[in-house]
């Protein structure tokens, strides 16, 4: 039986992504896709996401991040890989 590979990504979402429900929708989508991690607004107007999931789920989650919720206008994603931290759940962090 094949093992399912978990990947870890840090995603910075740039554009009009604050004040449009991005964090709440990211949590809803992450929960539905079994993505673990955190999301928070950054002072520069972008949104930071730390996410862990199986590879196919991560690809789907990143695809959602490229557009976000209806009122968002995503201009760019910065994605970096890292070591898996075995995060449980998906939480909204408030700065």
HELIX and SHEET records of a PDB file:
HELIX    1   1 UNK A   22  UNK A   33  1                                  12    
HELIX    2   2 UNK A   55  UNK A   65  1                                  11    
SHEET    1   A 5 UNK A  73  UNK A  82  0                                        
SHEET    2   A 5 UNK A   6  UNK A  16 -1                                        
SHEET    3   A 5 UNK A  47  UNK A  54 -1                                        
SHEET    4   A 5 UNK A  36  UNK A  41 -1                                        
SHEET    5   A 5 UNK A  90  UNK A  92  1                                        
END                                                                             
